[in-house]
């Protein structure tokens, strides 16, 4: 929907396989892609009020930040 996809370079495929992560098999479509971590808070009118997007595949938004924003919205 938001096209937040990281195309894993072919040269990194061995690294992922070495850790037991067969991305192509897991995706079920034979592609080397991973999603970027993202969080969206969307209001009842469908407008994005707050967003978090990271280019670091292991970084996520702090859950407390999400809660704080939702409390502020209400």
MOPAC internal coordinates of N, CA, C and O (Angstrom, degrees):
PM7 1SCF
backbone

  N    0.0000 0     0.00 0     0.00 0    0    0    0
  C    1.4514 1     0.00 0     0.00 0    1    0    0
  C    1.5267 1   111.23 1     0.00 0    2    1    0
  O    1.2310 1   120.33 1   132.77 1    3    2    1
  N    1.3310 1   116.97 1   -47.23 1    3    2    1
  C    1.4541 1   120.61 1  -179.20 1    5    3    2
  C    1.5280 1   112.10 1  -103.40 1    6    5    3
  O    1.2310 1   120.19 1  -179.15 1    7    6    5
  N    1.3252 1   117.24 1     0.85 1    7    6    5
  C    1.4691 1   123.45 1   177.92 1    9    7    6
  C    1.5228 1   113.21 1    54.15 1   10    9    7
  O    1.2310 1   120.79 1  -133.76 1   11   10    9
  N    1.3041 1   116.09 1    46.24 1   11   10    9
  C    1.4593 1   121.29 1   178.15 1   13   11   10
  C    1.5241 1   108.94 1   -97.29 1   14   13   11
  O    1.2310 1   121.25 1  -107.52 1   15   14   13
  N    1.3199 1   115.22 1    72.48 1   15   14   13
  C    1.4546 1   121.54 1  -173.64 1   17   15   14
  C    1.5247 1   110.02 1  -120.30 1   18   17   15
  O    1.2310 1   121.32 1   -45.41 1   19   18   17
  N    1.3147 1   115.08 1   134.59 1   19   18   17
  C    1.4648 1   122.04 1   174.09 1   21   19   18
  C    1.5183 1   107.55 1  -101.84 1   22   21   19
  O    1.2310 1   120.62 1   -62.69 1   23   22   21
  N    1.3082 1   116.42 1   117.31 1   23   22   21
  C    1.4589 1   121.11 1   175.77 1   25   23   22
  C    1.5241 1   107.60 1   -82.54 1   26   25   23
  O    1.2310 1   120.53 1   -71.55 1   27   26   25
  N    1.3118 1   116.59 1   108.45 1   27   26   25
  C    1.4608 1   121.91 1  -178.17 1   29   27   26
  C    1.5302 1   108.79 1   -68.64 1   30   29   27
  O    1.2310 1   119.98 1   -55.09 1   31   30   29
  N    1.3311 1   117.64 1   124.91 1   31   30   29
  C    1.4618 1   119.37 1   178.80 1   33   31   30
  C    1.5373 1   110.88 1   -63.15 1   34   33   31
  O    1.2310 1   121.20 1   -33.72 1   35   34   33
  N    1.2916 1   115.32 1   146.28 1   35   34   33
  C    1.4700 1   121.37 1  -178.12 1   37   35   34
  C    1.5334 1   111.80 1   -55.33 1   38   37   35
  O    1.2310 1   120.33 1   144.31 1   39   38   37
  N    1.3381 1   116.98 1   -35.69 1   39   38   37
  C    1.4664 1   119.67 1  -177.50 1   41   39   38
  C    1.5333 1   112.82 1   -67.62 1   42   41   39
  O    1.2310 1   119.79 1   163.01 1   43   42   41
  N    1.3302 1   118.01 1   -16.99 1   43   42   41
  C    1.4690 1   120.68 1   177.24 1   45   43   42
  C    1.5235 1   113.28 1   -90.70 1   46   45   43
  O    1.2310 1   120.61 1   171.57 1   47   46   45
  N    1.3139 1   116.44 1    -8.43 1   47   46   45
  C    1.4623 1   120.81 1  -177.82 1   49   47   46
  C    1.5287 1   111.51 1   -54.94 1   50   49   47
  O    1.2310 1   119.92 1   136.63 1   51   50   49
  N    1.3456 1   117.75 1   -43.37 1   51   50   49
  C    1.4667 1   121.83 1   179.92 1   53   51   50
  C    1.5271 1   111.08 1   -60.68 1   54   53   51
  O    1.2310 1   120.48 1   140.99 1   55   54   53
  N    1.3183 1   116.68 1   -39.01 1   55   54   53
  C    1.4682 1   120.03 1   179.79 1   57   55   54
  C    1.5244 1   110.79 1   -61.02 1   58   57   55
  O    1.2310 1   120.54 1   132.37 1   59   58   57
  N    1.3265 1   116.57 1   -47.63 1   59   58   57
  C    1.4635 1   120.21 1  -179.74 1   61   59   58
  C    1.5329 1   110.91 1   -64.42 1   62   61   59
  O    1.2310 1   120.73 1   137.20 1   63   62   61
  N    1.3348 1   116.22 1   -42.80 1   63   62   61
  C    1.4619 1   119.71 1   178.62 1   65   63   62
  C    1.5230 1   110.83 1   -63.04 1   66   65   63
  O    1.2310 1   120.14 1   143.49 1   67   66   65
  N    1.3323 1   117.33 1   -36.51 1   67   66   65
  C    1.4588 1   121.71 1   178.96 1   69   67   66
  C    1.5142 1   113.05 1   -61.74 1   70   69   67
  O    1.2310 1   120.50 1   152.85 1   71   70   69
  N    1.3261 1   116.65 1   -27.15 1   71   70   69
  C    1.4702 1   121.66 1   176.67 1   73   71   70
  C    1.5291 1   111.70 1   -94.20 1   74   73   71
  O    1.2310 1   120.83 1  -172.48 1   75   74   73
  N    1.3405 1   116.02 1     7.52 1   75   74   73
  C    1.4629 1   120.06 1   178.25 1   77   75   74
  C    1.5176 1   113.78 1    82.38 1   78   77   75
  O    1.2310 1   120.28 1  -160.61 1   79   78   77
  N    1.3233 1   117.07 1    19.39 1   79   78   77
  C    1.4715 1   121.67 1  -179.12 1   81   79   78
  C    1.5211 1   110.30 1  -109.41 1   82   81   79
  O    1.2310 1   120.91 1   -82.12 1   83   82   81
  N    1.3162 1   115.86 1    97.88 1   83   82   81
  C    1.4585 1   120.45 1   176.78 1   85   83   82
  C    1.5234 1   107.50 1   -92.80 1   86   85   83
  O    1.2310 1   120.97 1   -89.65 1   87   86   85
  N    1.3157 1   115.76 1    90.35 1   87   86   85
  C    1.4670 1   121.83 1  -174.76 1   89   87   86
  C    1.5242 1   111.19 1   -60.50 1   90   89   87
  O    1.2310 1   120.84 1   137.03 1   91   90   89
  N    1.3293 1   116.00 1   -42.97 1   91   90   89
  C    1.4705 1   119.28 1  -178.54 1   93   91   90
  C    1.5254 1   111.52 1   -60.92 1   94   93   91
  O    1.2310 1   120.44 1   137.05 1   95   94   93
  N    1.3264 1   116.76 1   -42.95 1   95   94   93
  C    1.4684 1   120.18 1   179.03 1   97   95   94
  C    1.5327 1   110.36 1   -68.73 1   98   97   95
  O    1.2310 1   120.65 1   137.42 1   99   98   97
  N    1.3184 1   116.36 1   -42.58 1   99   98   97
  C    1.4664 1   120.28 1  -179.12 1  101   99   98
  C    1.5231 1   111.32 1   -62.00 1  102  101   99
  O    1.2310 1   120.29 1   138.20 1  103  102  101
  N    1.3260 1   117.05 1   -41.80 1  103  102  101
  C    1.4669 1   120.53 1   179.49 1  105  103  102
  C    1.5184 1   111.73 1   -68.24 1  106  105  103
  O    1.2310 1   120.46 1   154.81 1  107  106  105
  N    1.3211 1   116.72 1   -25.19 1  107  106  105
  C    1.4558 1   120.32 1   178.38 1  109  107  106
  C    1.5132 1   114.13 1    73.78 1  110  109  107
  O    1.2310 1   120.58 1  -173.64 1  111  110  109
  N    1.3212 1   116.49 1     6.36 1  111  110  109
  C    1.4565 1   119.70 1  -179.17 1  113  111  110
  C    1.5204 1   111.46 1  -126.65 1  114  113  111
  O    1.2310 1   120.42 1  -172.57 1  115  114  113
  N    1.3309 1   116.81 1     7.43 1  115  114  113
  C    1.4494 1   120.86 1   178.49 1  117  115  114
  C    1.5160 1   114.53 1    68.22 1  118  117  115
  O    1.2310 1   120.42 1  -153.84 1  119  118  117
  N    1.3426 1   116.80 1    26.16 1  119  118  117
  C    1.4642 1   117.88 1   178.92 1  121  119  118
  C    1.5239 1   110.84 1  -113.92 1  122  121  119
  O    1.2310 1   121.35 1   -25.64 1  123  122  121
  N    1.3071 1   115.02 1   154.36 1  123  122  121
  C    1.4606 1   122.14 1   179.51 1  125  123  122
  C    1.5258 1   108.51 1  -101.29 1  126  125  123
  O    1.2310 1   120.55 1  -104.37 1  127  126  125
  N    1.3213 1   116.55 1    75.63 1  127  126  125
  C    1.4543 1   121.15 1  -178.56 1  129  127  126
  C    1.5214 1   110.29 1  -133.51 1  130  129  127
  O    1.2310 1   121.68 1   -36.14 1  131  130  129
  N    1.3188 1   114.40 1   143.86 1  131  130  129
  C    1.4611 1   121.53 1   174.96 1  133  131  130
  C    1.5281 1   108.71 1  -129.58 1  134  133  131
  O    1.2310 1   120.03 1   -33.13 1  135  134  133
  N    1.3225 1   117.54 1   146.87 1  135  134  133
  C    1.4636 1   118.76 1   178.15 1  137  135  134
  C    1.5251 1   111.05 1   -79.98 1  138  137  135
  O    1.2310 1   120.86 1   -36.95 1  139  138  137
  N    1.3261 1   115.96 1   143.05 1  139  138  137
  C    1.4618 1   119.71 1   170.44 1  141  139  138
  C    1.5213 1   107.92 1   -74.15 1  142  141  139
  O    1.2310 1   119.67 1   -38.21 1  143  142  141
  N    1.3318 1   118.24 1   141.79 1  143  142  141
  C    1.4575 1   120.74 1   176.67 1  145  143  142
  C    1.5353 1   110.06 1   -66.09 1  146  145  143
  O    1.2310 1   120.72 1   -48.07 1  147  146  145
  N    1.3111 1   116.22 1   131.93 1  147  146  145
  C    1.4644 1   120.40 1  -179.70 1  149  147  146
  C    1.5211 1   110.43 1  -151.63 1  150  149  147
  O    1.2310 1   121.37 1   -33.44 1  151  150  149
  N    1.3170 1   114.97 1   146.56 1  151  150  149
  C    1.4664 1   122.36 1   174.45 1  153  151  150
  C    1.5130 1   107.15 1  -134.00 1  154  153  151
  O    1.2310 1   120.82 1   -46.63 1  155  154  153
  N    1.3168 1   116.04 1   133.37 1  155  154  153
  C    1.4620 1   121.54 1   176.71 1  157  155  154
  C    1.5200 1   109.29 1  -124.31 1  158  157  155
  O    1.2310 1   120.89 1   -41.99 1  159  158  157
  N    1.3058 1   115.90 1   138.01 1  159  158  157
  C    1.4680 1   121.00 1   169.87 1  161  159  158
  C    1.5224 1   105.32 1  -110.86 1  162  161  159
  O    1.2310 1   121.39 1   -62.76 1  163  162  161
  N    1.3194 1   114.94 1   117.24 1  163  162  161
  C    1.4629 1   121.99 1  -174.53 1  165  163  162
  C    1.5214 1   108.64 1  -116.17 1  166  165  163
  O    1.2310 1   120.58 1   -50.27 1  167  166  165
  N    1.3355 1   116.50 1   129.73 1  167  166  165
  C    1.4612 1   119.43 1  -178.38 1  169  167  166
  C    1.5235 1   110.72 1   -78.25 1  170  169  167
  O    1.2310 1   120.71 1    -2.07 1  171  170  169
  N    1.3178 1   116.24 1   177.93 1  171  170  169
  C    1.4660 1   121.05 1  -175.13 1  173  171  170
  C    1.5264 1   112.63 1   -68.60 1  174  173  171
  O    1.2310 1   120.14 1   164.36 1  175  174  173
  N    1.3116 1   117.33 1   -15.64 1  175  174  173
  C    1.4689 1   121.01 1   176.46 1  177  175  174
  C    1.5290 1   111.66 1   -89.66 1  178  177  175
  O    1.2310 1   120.50 1   178.85 1  179  178  177
  N    1.3362 1   116.66 1    -1.15 1  179  178  177
  C    1.4530 1   121.13 1   178.68 1  181  179  178
  C    1.5177 1   114.01 1    87.19 1  182  181  179
  O    1.2310 1   119.91 1  -166.45 1  183  182  181
  N    1.3293 1   117.78 1    13.55 1  183  182  181
  C    1.4607 1   122.39 1   179.91 1  185  183  182
  C    1.5280 1   109.48 1   -94.20 1  186  185  183
  O    1.2310 1   121.04 1   -47.03 1  187  186  185
  N    1.3248 1   115.62 1   132.97 1  187  186  185
  C    1.4631 1   120.08 1   177.52 1  189  187  186
  C    1.5208 1   108.17 1   -71.73 1  190  189  187
  O    1.2310 1   121.14 1   -63.68 1  191  190  189
  N    1.3145 1   115.43 1   116.32 1  191  190  189
  C    1.4679 1   121.85 1  -179.07 1  193  191  190
  C    1.5292 1   111.79 1   -88.83 1  194  193  191
  O    1.2310 1   120.84 1   145.42 1  195  194  193
  N    1.3137 1   115.99 1   -34.58 1  195  194  193
  C    1.4610 1   120.97 1  -176.84 1  197  195  194
  C    1.5126 1   107.34 1  -152.50 1  198  197  195
  O    1.2310 1   121.03 1   -34.58 1  199  198  197
  N    1.3408 1   115.64 1   145.42 1  199  198  197
  C    1.4558 1   118.49 1   177.57 1  201  199  198
  C    1.5236 1   110.35 1  -144.55 1  202  201  199
  O    1.2310 1   122.25 1   -25.25 1  203  202  201
  N    1.3147 1   113.29 1   154.75 1  203  202  201
  C    1.4594 1   122.51 1   175.14 1  205  203  202
  C    1.5174 1   106.88 1  -136.69 1  206  205  203
  O    1.2310 1   120.56 1   -55.75 1  207  206  205
  N    1.3280 1   116.53 1   124.25 1  207  206  205
  C    1.4567 1   121.52 1   177.04 1  209  207  206
  C    1.5243 1   107.06 1  -135.80 1  210  209  207
  O    1.2310 1   120.85 1   -45.85 1  211  210  209
  N    1.3088 1   115.97 1   134.15 1  211  210  209
  C    1.4595 1   120.04 1  -179.82 1  213  211  210
  C    1.5209 1   110.08 1  -125.30 1  214  213  211
  O    1.2310 1   121.03 1   -37.05 1  215  214  213
  N    1.3098 1   115.63 1   142.95 1  215  214  213
  C    1.4682 1   119.50 1   173.59 1  217  215  214
  C    1.5180 1   111.27 1   -89.49 1  218  217  215
  O    1.2310 1   120.78 1   176.43 1  219  218  217
  N    1.3356 1   116.12 1    -3.57 1  219  218  217
  C    1.4639 1   121.15 1   175.41 1  221  219  218
  C    1.5269 1   107.87 1   -92.82 1  222  221  219
  O    1.2310 1   120.28 1   -61.24 1  223  222  221
  N    1.3185 1   117.07 1   118.76 1  223  222  221
  C    1.4568 1   121.43 1  -171.06 1  225  223  222
  C    1.5228 1   113.94 1   -64.95 1  226  225  223
  O    1.2310 1   119.65 1   161.23 1  227  226  225
  N    1.3301 1   118.27 1   -18.77 1  227  226  225
  C    1.4662 1   119.83 1  -178.96 1  229  227  226
  C    1.5260 1   112.51 1  -106.37 1  230  229  227
  O    1.2310 1   119.45 1  -170.55 1  231  230  229
  N    1.3102 1   118.65 1     9.45 1  231  230  229
  C    1.4642 1   121.87 1  -179.34 1  233  231  230
  C    1.5363 1   110.10 1   -98.97 1  234  233  231
  O    1.2310 1   120.91 1   -47.24 1  235  234  233
  N    1.3054 1   115.86 1   132.76 1  235  234  233
  C    1.4666 1   121.75 1   178.37 1  237  235  234
  C    1.5251 1   109.18 1  -127.74 1  238  237  235
  O    1.2310 1   121.38 1   -21.52 1  239  238  237
  N    1.3130 1   114.96 1   158.48 1  239  238  237
  C    1.4544 1   118.55 1   176.41 1  241  239  238
  C    1.5249 1   109.16 1   -71.07 1  242  241  239
  O    1.2310 1   121.17 1   -37.98 1  243  242  241
  N    1.3119 1   115.37 1   142.02 1  243  242  241
  C    1.4608 1   121.13 1   177.84 1  245  243  242
  C    1.5294 1   108.70 1   -63.46 1  246  245  243
  O    1.2310 1   119.33 1   -54.76 1  247  246  245
  N    1.3271 1   118.89 1   125.24 1  247  246  245
  C    1.4618 1   121.04 1  -179.73 1  249  247  246
  C    1.5293 1   113.44 1   -56.30 1  250  249  247
  O    1.2310 1   120.33 1   146.22 1  251  250  249
  N    1.3210 1   116.97 1   -33.78 1  251  250  249
  C    1.4715 1   119.27 1   179.94 1  253  251  250
  C    1.5332 1   110.90 1   -65.11 1  254  253  251
  O    1.2310 1   119.85 1   145.84 1  255  254  253
  N    1.3241 1   117.89 1   -34.16 1  255  254  253
  C    1.4681 1   120.62 1   176.72 1  257  255  254
  C    1.5260 1   110.67 1   -62.68 1  258  257  255
  O    1.2310 1   120.65 1   140.61 1  259  258  257
  N    1.3191 1   116.35 1   -39.39 1  259  258  257
  C    1.4688 1   120.76 1   178.68 1  261  259  258
  C    1.5237 1   109.48 1   -64.80 1  262  261  259
  O    1.2310 1   120.61 1   131.96 1  263  262  261
  N    1.3147 1   116.43 1   -48.04 1  263  262  261
  C    1.4720 1   120.95 1   179.62 1  265  263  262
  C    1.5102 1   110.82 1   -59.46 1  266  265  263
  O    1.2310 1   120.38 1   133.61 1  267  266  265
  N    1.3338 1   116.87 1   -46.39 1  267  266  265
  C    1.4625 1   121.01 1  -179.82 1  269  267  266
  C    1.5242 1   111.47 1   -58.93 1  270  269  267
  O    1.2310 1   120.37 1   137.56 1  271  270  269
  N    1.3178 1   116.90 1   -42.44 1  271  270  269
  C    1.4675 1   120.77 1   179.82 1  273  271  270
  C    1.5260 1   110.46 1   -66.04 1  274  273  271
  O    1.2310 1   120.31 1   137.60 1  275  274  273
  N    1.3277 1   117.01 1   -42.40 1  275  274  273
  C    1.4723 1   119.83 1   179.55 1  277  275  274
  C    1.5291 1   111.28 1   -64.38 1  278  277  275
  O    1.2310 1   120.23 1   141.50 1  279  278  277
  N    1.3059 1   117.16 1   -38.50 1  279  278  277
  C    1.4663 1   120.72 1   177.99 1  281  279  278
  C    1.5214 1   108.89 1   -64.79 1  282  281  279
  O    1.2310 1   120.29 1   137.70 1  283  282  281
  N    1.3300 1   117.06 1   -42.30 1  283  282  281
  C    1.4632 1   121.47 1   179.32 1  285  283  282
  C    1.5224 1   111.76 1   -62.81 1  286  285  283
  O    1.2310 1   120.48 1   145.36 1  287  286  285
  N    1.3463 1   116.69 1   -34.64 1  287  286  285
  C    1.4626 1   121.20 1  -179.80 1  289  287  286
  C    1.5186 1   113.10 1   -71.00 1  290  289  287
  O    1.2310 1   120.59 1   151.32 1  291  290  289
  N    1.3280 1   116.48 1   -28.68 1  291  290  289
  C    1.4811 1   118.97 1  -174.05 1  293  291  290
  C    1.5005 1   113.50 1   -83.93 1  294  293  291
  O    1.2310 1   120.10 1   180.00 1  295  294  293

